[in-house]
């Protein structure tokens, strides 16, 4: 049995039987049979059903937030914000079915048109750190484009996905359009990837697992989109508003206990203001409220599991240069204090590997060229920030940093209407915005001869 645990208390919330390969096959078959029905619905009807699902999610927003908070250990305020984005995502893509437009192309001898056609059955594999939010980024555009879905949540955090499946049924989506299978990646996920009737896999998770999925998908030439790891940089220049940058830096790393692929976990600071920035960063880190996720004032909860806590702690063992350490509760729960290592070199293990926990590293640089070089000296390229008052520098550096999503004087990465995804080994394809729909459709070209004879 899969034991679903509250990481703040170590209490078992649910015990679920994992899906077998045969049960995954049955879910794929339900989705395959439902595909013609869903594809052929008039676009306005498909849009209406997606809006109805968005409304149902809105009605359940508080309940879903509490489930997510318990299951992941995230602060209730953060869970509420995520559930609002889930609602907004379904509402946004409810407008897509009537706006999936083709083209007319001028050619000799006739008329040439293109159509955006759905792929068929798509397998969606989502992680444990933002379970329903990331599921919505995939499910909503997939359904809007006319596909049917088999969703596999992480076995650690399946509860909101199961609630989504029920809400979709109650909202009137036809049987088999949205299916959820709960099980370990080695069984349920692997079967989705290899299944010949699954046309596409959309995966969010580690780069290591993404490589395996990409290799396995080659057997059936599946379409694949991957949103993978990150080791994102915040570049803080001497002319920046240092108080603002330092105040914003902790939650750019420690939000969701650092379990965030777009966390700005490498803070690159111009050497001339390094000491001043560190003096401003320390009170900002130590003032973070770490504790009971049910408390409205809590800013950071526990890590997802005991084994993950051990992995995070391995980066702060021995002679690691701990410059700042915050507080964390004792007792039951998988707690780890927000920690800053400084000064570090970009060659140190903690600066190169994705820790996926509340550990930030601070690295000095001498000039703009070195800042860009350090920012790009990584296999990842998902997110990042630039802190400067010089608009020309901000644009110049933004064009040179090899990453998919950048913010200037801000740490935000995600908006429903804008594309999100990575360069290099941070992934392939884009989530959100109109760009996501491109990955859930194929372009069909049709030529109609009009010449007589």
Steps between C-alpha positions, in 0.01 A plus 500: 500500500601861441505692827423870449666687787471850645865615504437746785371233739605167339134396532365263234220679315393224258596151393451439129547192287749575220387460141635196320610498136163348414316783675708755310408318179133517598526877560666548162225295336231716665677811373537349151129419480406848625727683257265514197215621722708779655678596177173530307316712756429846358773733629246712686374191687853395595567854622178497704597177676847632582345816646269284706803309631672831583191604696494167687867543590427854618221372724740241649798736523527509880455124538760433231743743665467320832555159337809631316635664815467176700632274226803710397565686825472839335371806690126546464546850354723357224255216433215750461700700246573184304135396493409843366747444217342159431162669458653775285677244279183306420313827446772623262503184288121484493535782247732297276271251318340779296835664428707210369537658159657369182640695205437555133819492292517652150603232247458445129209293370279495806449580864728374776381493860636371830312348792607455862411139582511339848754223554272243665576348841766691694680380813572769757750428780523761775725543807435526872605858562205683336264209433175657380649822370737323260228248411278792394775638275487174303141378533333828403677562165491129414122487543447837333679373189268197482722229649404253769724458803653241730650691794756338731565703814802432719425212737597724795234762418204357304206635701412817308534321164242245613270785603552662157389178329179498703430867436548452125244221501256710702552797267374287211817403315429175313609174659864421419608854407700549820645194676730489804731209580697494827817298520879512496677634196677169438162334436222746416722769348710253303191334357359834383827583328523169314128456421447506121161673528643798691592769249689735729661521844522826691727462802610731779773372731872442528737522206618143568149356466430726202791345312359151562155604381642657186695183421203271566264717293722447196366145467163629377614847379287668765478875518669607825508820700723514805516758778804396699751619758654837562779680678384852430700813572410839642749755368529791744695796361651776713252759372197289604262588781687272740242518777228388261716228345605361839146511636371307196781244482393262782157413362651466151684197642312389811144517371357146510805414716722543195325212323455702183675448168507875431642595842769771473741287704818663362523864608774675302599832659738765370810487721497871591165460680538138613540572872221758502265256324583221748430732794156576353433135412560363850201664677278418203587129530480486878159669505339223290216324682565125474241276662146364502359521145153562645615828656406796278833671584723206402724567199684167474401146588690169514668301227302223332668200669771384736714367215478831317602686816809277525590583140464874558706481819784329313576830326553678835718241671866517592674830436222662295525880552167564674458879505135517612271241655138559593279313744294181454280304743621196690303179537285317248500619143767525231633844596813671372606859573547757222875508441739724304848388397746782424730589348508211254662433166283400207704178491381382843258207507231706676524759221479250213242240606128552550457466877120540488488620858539817708870554428626805310855578392642850456780552247687827438579634151715791378324634191211447260688258278589277794141514630368372167772234478420369849126506438546292184757260650245228576323217318169664593314800359152530645456828682680798654500866601699814425520775762617838366374856454666517155233412242753459219705259713186306596408445134859428396548239773154350442592430138827332602383281787411152373172436678135472405336739747656815641375781724653843550481637857260217581511128577180389329520222239145391426191665354209320338517700177879485446726210394702310759778253425872451483814510291768228499432210741211683663266360240327506164184693414295759682219492754228766534392781270397432141835327444391193700227424246762451228627195691155337518416530130636394162491724194310342209542652154219465241521612135181540299541527123283772345621497138254367240584209280 
